[in-house]
Amino acid sequence: MKANLKSTIFMVLATLPSLLAAPASGRTAAATNLTIQTTSGLVHGGINETAPLVRHWLGVPFAQSPVGDLRFALPQALPANATTTDIDATNLGPNCPQYEATTPSVYNKIIREFFIWGDDGDDCLSVSIWAPLNPTEAQLPVFIWIYGGGDTTGGSTVPYQNPQKWVQRTQAHIVVSLQYRLNFFGNPNGPFGNGSAALGFWDVRLATEWIRDNIAAFGGDPTRMVMWGQSAGAGMTGQQSLAWPNDPIVTGFIQDSGATWGVSSGYTDTLFQNFTYIAEAFGCTGSAANMTACLRTVPQADIESLIQYRVDADQTPVFSFQSKPDNITTFVNSSQAYVDGHFAKVPKILGHNMDGTSLVALPPYPYDTAPNATAVLQVTLQFRCPAVYEAEYRNSINQTTYRFMYLGNFTNISPYWWMGPYHSSELPMIFGTYGDFRGPGTAFEQSTSEAMQDLYLAFARDPVNGPANLGWPKYSENQIEIFGNGSSPAMPVDKTEINAACADYYTS
């Protein structure tokens, strides 16, 4: 009896590898594969530890590391022989160089989950992919996520922006987070050949091309990809939507709190004063070529520390990391680019939150009084009104557009009574991370989160009619979707009252 039992166990163990390798019911062989051939090399991923129905490939390089002669250069594709490289993609790599200002804010004093959790460094041009273990289709729609952070902070390690729970819940989509260079490293504005180039902007384009060329191997559909950004990431998303009117790569754009409308503040540092100041601070002097070559050898952490010191000390002149628009791919006047027809003719979602509390000074500790209402309204309109004008213009030229306003006020995301639906607070709802800190979510919070997730996914599947088929009217019907208003997770309302505050925004 014991011998037979031992023999049976041995036979089961012997066949276990083939059993694990075999596709499960409804699962393709590709979906069980954790090793993927890409143009970057042979990428070895893993099963997510906290979301076991999610596969991930983290920190996969899409470009050569921008170090040495490639610092301050446009991103360079990996060489053709990179395909033979073995890449361990089981852990997130470094975020792009950045600093955290110490001026008190909602983010650094109350809700730190919007900052990166992990190291930063030069070797940061990477993508991270989250895909379901049991996909509902052979090829799934894809979200290309562009993080915000004022072009100063952000990365794939921001805990509130981890998509694993959303992917686990639906098994119906893929999320790819890409990293782009920030602040001085993304917009160095130096006296060299591409001194005015927006390096972060070009990082995003090259990453998007990499995703287009490789996502099918991960189970994604390259013909159903949506670019989605928030705040500065929404601004970046909007720039991409203008840059390649005939080749946007994606089939839709989502801009949370960052519209593409208006005239930029202008390119003013024509003498490269910021670049020169930083170079000379590290003893890099002489000709433009010598200064640049020298600064390329300075550790990125030292450069970031210098910038942070000046910002925290409120020294003048204030550093301004700029790039000179070329009016071919980047524009001084994005409104005019629209009028000239220089935009991708694909659907968009334009959204904003009810107020801008997080971007004004904190009330005195213990934070028991509300911030100045006038200041909050001013910041609120900075995000709402460009969205109003972009949506109205798109509507006038029959471009499919959806709009939303987020009103959610949940104590685990907004722990102080006056915080409300502050800037960025919608992101934990969409990513499904709302209950990861300060307690679990309520039933209504969960319903709101799932409503937002489902409508976003409907847009990725069918950017023209997907949300409308689930009850989110197109903006052509003069409706705006309201999320988390207390009586319903999602409901459409007339645009009139929400738009009214922006009637004179560009004329006052």
C-alpha positions in Angstrom: 0.0 0.0 0.0 2.8 2.4 1.0 4.8 1.5 -2.1 1.8 2.1 -4.4 1.2 5.5 -2.7 4.8 6.5 -3.1 4.7 5.5 -6.8 1.6 7.6 -7.3 3.1 10.6 -5.7 6.2 10.2 -7.8 4.2 10.1 -11.0 2.2 13.2 -10.0 5.4 15.1 -9.2 7.0 14.0 -12.4 4.2 15.3 -14.5 3.7 18.5 -12.6 6.0 20.7 -14.8 4.0 19.8 -17.9 0.7 20.3 -16.1 1.8 23.8 -15.0 3.0 24.6 -18.5 -0.3 23.5 -20.2 -2.8 26.2 -20.9 -5.7 26.4 -18.4 -9.2 26.4 -19.5 -9.8 29.7 -21.4 -6.1 30.5 -21.1 -3.7 30.6 -24.1 -0.3 29.2 -24.0 1.1 32.7 -24.3 -0.8 33.8 -21.2 1.1 31.3 -19.0 4.5 32.3 -20.4 6.7 34.4 -18.2 9.6 34.6 -20.6 9.0 36.9 -23.5 11.2 37.7 -26.5 11.3 41.4 -27.1 13.4 43.9 -29.1 15.2 44.6 -25.8 16.0 41.0 -25.2 14.6 37.9 -23.5 12.5 39.3 -20.7 12.0 37.1 -17.6 8.9 38.1 -15.6 7.1 36.8 -12.6 3.7 36.2 -10.9 2.7 39.1 -8.7 3.0 38.2 -5.0 -0.1 40.1 -3.8 -2.2 39.7 -7.0 -1.6 36.0 -8.0 -3.7 36.3 -11.1 -1.4 39.0 -12.5 1.9 38.4 -14.5 4.4 41.3 -14.6 7.6 42.3 -16.3 9.1 45.2 -14.5 11.8 47.7 -15.4 12.3 46.5 -19.0 14.6 49.0 -20.9 13.2 50.6 -24.0 16.2 52.7 -24.7 19.9 52.9 -24.1 20.8 54.2 -20.7 21.1 58.1 -20.9 24.5 58.2 -19.2 27.9 59.5 -20.4 27.6 61.0 -23.9 23.8 60.2 -23.9 23.1 62.5 -20.9 21.3 65.5 -22.4 20.8 63.6 -25.6 17.6 62.4 -27.3 16.7 58.8 -26.3 18.5 56.2 -28.4 16.9 52.9 -29.3 18.6 49.8 -28.1 21.0 48.2 -30.7 19.7 45.3 -32.9 21.9 42.8 -31.0 20.0 43.6 -27.7 17.6 40.8 -28.6 20.1 38.2 -27.3 20.2 39.9 -23.8 18.7 38.1 -20.8 16.7 40.6 -18.7 15.5 39.9 -15.1 12.2 41.8 -15.0 10.9 40.6 -11.7 11.6 43.8 -9.8 11.1 47.5 -10.6 14.2 49.4 -11.6 15.2 52.9 -10.6 13.0 55.8 -11.1 14.3 58.7 -13.1 16.4 61.3 -11.2 14.3 63.6 -9.0 14.1 65.4 -5.8 11.3 65.9 -3.2 10.8 69.6 -2.2 10.3 70.1 1.5 7.8 72.9 1.2 4.8 71.5 3.1 2.1 70.0 0.9 -0.7 67.5 1.1 1.6 65.0 -0.6 4.7 65.2 1.6 2.9 65.8 4.9 -0.3 63.7 4.7 -0.5 61.5 1.6 3.0 60.2 0.8 1.7 57.4 -1.5 1.9 59.7 -4.5 5.7 59.8 -4.2 8.0 57.2 -5.5 9.0 54.3 -3.2 12.4 53.3 -4.3 15.7 54.5 -5.7 16.2 56.9 -8.6 19.1 56.9 -11.1 20.2 57.6 -14.6 19.4 54.1 -15.9 15.7 54.7 -15.8 14.3 54.6 -19.3 12.1 51.5 -18.8 8.6 50.2 -19.1 6.7 47.9 -16.7 3.9 45.6 -17.9 1.1 44.1 -15.9 -1.0 41.5 -17.7 -3.7 39.0 -16.5 -3.0 35.3 -15.9 -6.4 34.3 -17.3 -7.0 36.8 -20.1 -10.6 37.1 -21.4 -9.3 37.6 -25.0 -6.3 36.5 -27.0 -5.3 40.1 -27.4 -6.3 42.6 -24.8 -6.7 46.4 -24.8 -3.7 48.3 -23.4 -3.4 51.4 -21.2 -0.1 53.3 -21.6 0.3 55.1 -18.2 2.1 58.5 -18.1 2.7 59.6 -14.4 2.4 63.2 -13.2 4.4 65.1 -10.7 5.0 68.5 -12.1 7.7 67.2 -14.4 9.8 67.0 -11.3 8.7 63.7 -9.6 7.0 60.5 -10.5 7.8 56.9 -11.6 6.6 53.4 -11.8 7.1 52.8 -8.1 4.4 55.2 -6.9 2.3 52.9 -4.7 -1.1 54.6 -5.4 -0.5 54.0 -9.1 0.2 50.3 -9.1 -2.4 48.6 -11.4 -2.1 45.0 -10.2 -5.5 45.0 -8.4 -7.3 46.5 -11.4 -5.7 43.9 -13.7 -6.5 41.1 -11.3 -10.1 42.2 -11.0 -10.9 42.4 -14.8 -8.4 39.9 -16.4 -9.4 42.0 -19.5 -6.7 44.5 -20.0 -3.0 45.3 -19.8 -1.3 48.3 -18.2 2.1 49.5 -19.2 3.8 52.2 -17.1 6.6 54.1 -18.9 9.3 56.3 -17.4 10.6 59.5 -18.8 13.3 62.0 -17.7 12.3 64.8 -15.4 13.3 68.4 -14.5 16.8 69.2 -15.5 17.5 65.8 -17.0 14.2 66.0 -19.1 14.4 69.7 -20.1 18.1 70.7 -19.7 18.0 73.6 -22.1 21.7 73.6 -22.6 24.0 75.1 -25.2 24.4 72.0 -27.3 22.9 70.7 -30.6 19.6 69.7 -29.2 19.7 72.2 -26.3 16.1 73.1 -26.5 14.8 69.6 -27.1 12.1 68.2 -24.7 13.9 65.0 -23.8 11.1 63.7 -21.6 8.7 64.3 -24.5 10.9 62.2 -26.8 11.3 59.5 -24.2 7.5 59.0 -24.2 7.4 58.7 -27.9 10.2 56.1 -28.1 8.6 54.1 -25.3 5.2 54.2 -27.1 6.9 52.9 -30.2 8.5 50.1 -28.2 5.1 49.1 -26.7 3.6 49.1 -30.2 6.3 46.8 -31.5 6.3 44.4 -28.5 3.0 44.4 -26.7 1.5 41.5 -28.8 4.0 39.1 -27.3 2.5 40.0 -23.8 -1.0 39.4 -25.0 -1.8 43.0 -25.9 -3.6 44.4 -28.9 -1.4 47.0 -30.6 -4.5 48.3 -32.4 -6.3 49.0 -29.1 -3.9 51.1 -27.1 -4.9 54.2 -25.1 -2.4 56.7 -23.7 -3.5 57.9 -20.3 -1.8 60.6 -18.2 -2.6 62.6 -15.1 -1.5 66.2 -14.2 1.9 66.8 -15.8 1.4 63.3 -17.4 -1.9 64.6 -18.9 -0.1 67.5 -20.3 2.5 65.1 -21.8 -0.4 63.0 -23.2 -1.9 66.1 -24.7 1.4 67.1 -26.3 1.7 63.6 -27.9 -1.8 64.0 -29.3 -0.8 67.1 -31.1 2.7 66.0 -32.2 1.8 63.2 -34.7 -1.6 63.9 -36.2 -1.2 61.1 -38.8 0.6 58.6 -36.6 -0.5 58.8 -33.0 0.1 55.1 -32.5 -2.7 54.9 -29.9 -6.5 54.9 -30.6 -7.5 57.2 -27.8 -6.2 59.6 -25.2 -7.2 60.1 -21.6 -6.1 63.4 -19.9 -6.9 63.5 -16.1 -6.3 67.1 -14.9 -4.3 68.4 -17.8 -5.8 69.7 -21.0 -4.2 70.8 -24.2 -5.4 74.3 -24.7 -3.9 77.7 -24.4 -0.6 79.5 -24.9 2.4 78.3 -22.9 4.2 80.8 -20.6 6.9 81.0 -23.2 10.5 80.0 -23.7 12.5 82.7 -21.8 15.9 81.2 -20.9 17.4 81.9 -24.3 20.9 82.4 -22.8 20.9 78.9 -21.0 21.3 80.6 -17.6 20.0 77.6 -15.6 22.2 75.2 -17.4 25.2 77.5 -17.0 24.6 78.1 -13.3 24.4 74.3 -12.6 27.5 73.7 -14.7 29.6 76.4 -13.0 28.4 75.2 -9.6 30.3 72.0 -10.3 33.4 73.7 -11.7 32.3 73.1 -15.3 33.4 76.2 -17.2 34.8 77.2 -20.6 33.2 76.6 -23.9 29.8 75.2 -24.3 31.3 71.9 -25.4 33.6 71.7 -22.4 30.8 72.7 -20.0 28.5 70.0 -21.3 31.2 67.3 -21.3 32.1 68.1 -17.8 28.5 68.2 -16.5 27.9 64.8 -18.0 30.4 63.4 -15.5 28.7 64.8 -12.4 26.7 62.3 -10.4 23.0 62.8 -10.9 22.3 62.8 -7.2 24.7 65.8 -6.7 22.8 67.7 -9.4 19.5 66.9 -7.9 20.7 67.9 -4.4 21.8 71.3 -5.7 18.5 71.9 -7.3 16.6 70.9 -4.2 18.7 73.2 -2.0 17.9 76.2 -4.2 14.2 75.3 -4.4 13.9 74.7 -0.6 15.9 77.9 0.2 13.6 79.9 -2.2 16.6 81.3 -4.0 16.2 83.6 -7.0 16.2 83.5 -9.8 13.9 80.4 -9.6 15.0 77.5 -11.7 12.8 77.0 -14.7 13.3 73.8 -16.7 12.2 74.7 -20.2 12.3 73.4 -23.7 11.9 75.5 -26.8 8.8 74.5 -28.7 9.6 73.8 -32.4 5.9 74.3 -33.5 6.2 71.0 -35.4 5.9 68.4 -32.6 5.7 70.8 -29.6 3.7 74.0 -29.6 3.7 77.4 -27.9 0.0 77.7 -28.8 -1.8 74.4 -28.5 -5.1 76.1 -29.3 -3.7 77.2 -32.6 -2.4 73.7 -33.3 -6.0 72.5 -32.9 -7.3 75.2 -35.2 -4.7 74.3 -37.8 -5.8 70.7 -37.6 -2.5 69.5 -36.2 -3.9 66.9 -33.8 -4.7 63.2 -33.9 -8.3 62.7 -34.9 -9.1 60.1 -32.2 -11.4 60.1 -29.2 -10.4 61.7 -25.9 -11.5 61.6 -22.3 -10.9 65.0 -20.5 -11.3 65.0 -16.7 -10.7 67.0 -13.6 -11.4 67.0 -9.9 -13.8 69.2 -8.0 -11.0 71.3 -6.3 -7.3 72.0 -6.2 -6.8 71.8 -2.5 -3.6 69.8 -2.6 -1.8 72.5 -4.6 -2.2 75.4 -2.1 -0.4 76.0 1.2 -1.4 73.7 4.0 -3.4 75.2 6.9 -1.4 75.4 10.2 -0.9 72.1 12.0 -2.9 70.2 13.2 -4.6 71.1 9.9 -8.0 71.7 11.5 -8.9 74.7 9.3 -9.5 74.8 5.6 -7.1 76.3 3.1 -8.0 79.7 1.6 -11.1 79.2 -0.5 -10.0 81.8 -3.1 -6.7 80.1 -3.6 -8.3 76.7 -3.9 -10.8 78.0 -6.6 -7.9 79.6 -8.5 -6.1 76.3 -8.7 -9.3 74.4 -9.4 -10.0 76.5 -12.5 -6.4 76.1 -13.8 -7.4 72.4 -14.4 -11.1 72.7 -15.1 -11.1 75.6 -17.6 -8.6 74.3 -20.2 -10.6 71.1 -20.2 -13.8 73.0 -20.8 -12.3 74.9 -23.7 -10.6 71.9 -25.3 -13.8 69.8 -25.0 -15.9 72.6 -26.4 -13.6 73.1 -29.4 -13.4 69.3 -30.1 -17.2 69.2 -29.9 -17.4 72.0 -32.5 -15.4 70.0 -35.0 -17.2 66.7 -34.3 -14.3 65.0 -32.4 -15.6 62.3 -30.0 -15.0 63.5 -26.5 -16.0 62.4 -23.0 -15.7 64.5 -19.9 -15.8 63.8 -16.2 -15.5 65.5 -12.8 -14.4 63.6 -9.7 -16.2 64.4 -6.4 -15.2 61.5 -4.2 -14.5 62.3 -0.6 -13.3 59.1 1.2 -11.5 59.2 4.5 -8.8 56.7 3.6 -7.8 58.9 0.7 -8.8 62.3 2.2 -8.2 61.9 5.9 -8.7 65.6 6.8 -12.2 66.9 6.5 -11.2 69.8 4.2 -9.3 67.8 1.7 -12.2 66.5 -0.4 -11.6 65.5 -4.0 -8.1 67.1 -4.2 -5.8 66.9 -7.1 -4.7 63.3 -7.9 -7.2 61.7 -5.4 -9.1 60.0 -8.3 -6.0 57.9 -9.1 -6.3 55.4 -6.2 -9.9 54.8 -7.3 -9.0 54.0 -10.9 -5.9 51.9 -10.0 -7.9 50.1 -7.2 -5.4 51.0 -4.5 -7.8 53.1 -2.4 -7.8 50.6 0.4 -4.1 50.0 0.6 -3.4 52.7 3.2 -5.4 54.2 6.2 -8.0 51.4 6.2 -10.2 49.5 3.8 -12.7 51.2 1.5 -16.5 51.5 2.0 -19.0 49.7 -0.2 -19.7 53.0 -2.0 -16.0 53.6 -2.5 -15.7 50.2 -4.0 -18.7 50.8 -6.3 -17.3 54.2 -7.4 -13.9 52.7 -8.1 -15.3 49.8 -10.1 -17.5 52.2 -12.1 -14.5 54.3 -13.0 -12.5 51.3 -13.9 -15.2 49.8 -16.1 -15.8 53.0 -18.0 -12.1 53.5 -18.7 -11.9 49.9 -19.9 -14.9 50.4 -22.1 -13.1 53.4 -23.7 -9.9 51.3 -24.3 -12.0 48.6 -26.0 -14.0 51.1 -28.1 -13.0 54.7 -27.7 -15.8 55.9 -29.9 -18.9 54.2 -28.3 -17.6 52.1 -25.4 -18.4 54.5 -22.5 -21.6 55.7 -24.1 -22.8 52.1 -24.3 -22.3 51.9 -20.5 -24.2 55.1 -19.8 -21.6 57.8 -20.0 -22.9 60.2 -22.6 -20.6 61.7 -25.2 -19.9 65.4 -24.6 -21.8 66.2 -27.8 -24.9 65.5 -25.7 -23.8 68.4 -23.3 -23.3 65.9 -20.5 -20.4 65.4 -18.0 -20.0 62.2 -16.0 -19.8 62.8 -12.2 -18.0 60.2 -10.2 -18.5 59.6 -6.4 -20.9 62.4 -5.6 -22.4 60.5 -2.6 -25.7 59.5 -4.2 -24.3 57.5 -7.2 -21.0 56.1 -8.1 -21.3 57.5 -11.6 -24.0 59.6 -13.2 -24.3 62.2 -16.1 -25.2 65.8 -15.4 -25.7 68.8 -17.6 -22.5 70.7 -18.3 -23.9 74.2 -17.8 -23.2 74.8 -14.1 -19.7 73.2 -14.2 -18.7 75.2 -17.2 -20.1 78.5 -16.0 -17.1 79.3 -13.8 -14.8 79.3 -16.9 -16.8 81.7 -19.0 -14.2 84.5 -18.7 -11.2 82.4 -17.9 -9.1 83.3 -21.0 -10.3 86.9 -21.1 -10.1 88.1 -17.5 
